């Protein structure tokens, strides 16, 4: 394989890998945010419920 073609192929593979990692990272951040929202809502319900 010619050197320029190898460079293009490696560049494309790096681009695809970066996209996959970004997708996993975004999914992880969204999941953590949803868990935090659930935990905050659960805590607020119990705090307001126990005060009143």
Secondary structure as GFF3:
##gff-version 3
##sequence-region A 1 52
A	DSSP	alpha_helix	3	51	.	.	.	ID=ss1
###
